């Protein structure tokens, strides 16, 4: 299932690369995502058409990536403009991937459950590192958790990404 590969890439990026924004850390994941999406689009049958809202988000992010790439011309640090353009292109790929590879309600439900389980696993693993690790205090900066992602706002965002899908799954009345 391609969405499992996407989830594994996201979780690996968070855990192994500590949420780094350095291009050398996240670019291999972006290339893998691009290859996965290209493979699905080229070889899968019955690719669903994304909604207008999804297409608008993808188009907007793609345009922003192009504009950012164009800023290489006047940027005092062209390498940073390039990295930012590539990162925004990754965001665009991230927006368009689920609608293209999740065809049925069952696949979407399974992907939702996988996101919740994957993020739950990261939370449990983080707790294990803090409880069983040699020096858990090393994972805090200024009293804030600094692990696995080394940016506290992103750390909170990672934890909260799973809340709404978990609530949606818990609220289902069909017993799934």
N, C-alpha and C positions, 0 to 999 in steps of 0.2 A: 504494500500500500504506500503510494508516494507521500501521503501526508505524514506517515510515520517517519520517513526520512527527513522531511522538513522539520518536524518536531525534534528529532534527534539532533539536527544541525543547530537549532535554536538553543536547546539545552546544553549542547557541547560548547557553543559560543559563550553562554553565560557561565558555565562551570570552569571550563579549561582556560578560556581567555579572560575570565574575570570581568566580562562586559567591556572589554577594551574597545576604544574607538580608533586605535592605531590600525591603519589600513592593512598592514602585514598580518595582523591578527584575524581580522574578519573577512578579508578579501577571498581567501580560499573557500569559506562557507558560502559567500555570495556566488562564486563561480560554480560551486556544486549545485546551488539552488537554481541558477540559470540553466545549467545542463539538465537537471531534472525536469524543469518546466519545459524546456525545448523538446526533450524526449517524449514527454507526455503529449504535448501539442502535436508533434510530428507523427507519432505512432499510435496514439490511442484513437479509438473510434468514438464518435458521438460526443465530441467536446461540447459541453454546455456553453451557452452564450451568457456571459456575466451580465448582471443588472446594469441599468444606466448609471446608478449611483456608484457602483464598483468601477465601471469604465471611466466615469468622471474623476474619481479619486486616482485611478491609475494614470489617466491622461494628465491630471494636474501635477502629480508627483513626477511624471516623466518630463513634463515641461519645466518644472523646477530643476530637475537634474540637468536638463539641457542648458538652461539659463546659468546654472552654477558652473557647468563646464565652460560656457562662453566667458565666464568671469576670469578664466585663466589669462585672458588677454590683458586685463588691467590689475589683476591681483598682485600685491607685493610678494606673496608667497604662493606661486602657482601650484606647487605640489599639494598644498593644503586645499586649494580650490578643486584640484583633481580628485583628491580623496573624498571631499564632501560631495562632489557630483556622483562619484561611484556609490557612496553610502546612500544618497537619496535614490539612486537607481535601484539599490537593494530594497529600499522601502517600497518602491513601486512594484518590484517583483513579489514582495511579501503580500501586498494588497491583492494582486491578481491571481496568485497561486491557488488559494483554496477554492475560489469559484470555478477555476478551470479543472481542478482534479477531483473535486468532490461532486459526484453526479447525482447520487440518490440521498433521500432523507436518512437512510440507514448509514451511509458513508459519513454524512455530516454529523450524525449522532455519535458514531464511533470516533470520529476525529475530535469531537467535543470532549468525550470521555478520555481520550488519549491525552489531550491538553491538560485536563484536570489531574489525571494520574501522573503525568510527567512533571507537572509543577509541584504536585504533592510529594513526589519522590525527591525533587530538589529540596523542598522544605525539610523533609525527614533527614536527608543526607546532611543538610546544613546543621540541623539539630544534633546529629550524631557527631559531626566534627567538633561542634562546640562542647558537647558533653564528654566525649571520649578523647578529644585531642589533647596534645601535650600542653599547649598554652592557648586556651581559648581567648584570653584577653588580647592576643595579637589580631583577632578578627574584629576588633572594635576600634573606632576612632572617635574621640570626643563623646563616648557613650553610645555611639550608633553602630549598628551592625555593618560591617564592611566586607562581608563575605557571603556568597561567592562573587558577587559583583562589587567592584571597588568604588562604586558611586552610590551614595545612600538613597538618592531619589530613584535611581534605576533599580536598586534592591527592593524598594517598596513597590515599584511598578511591577516587577517580576512576580512578587508575592500576590499582588492584587489582580494580575491578569487571570488567574484561575478562579477568582471569587465568583464572578458573574456566570461563567460556564457551570461552575459547581452548583450555584443556586438554581440555574435553569434545569440542570439534571435532577436536582432534588425536588423541584416543583412539578416534575412530570407526573401525570396521573395515570399513565398507561403501564406503570410498573417496570419500565425499562431503566 
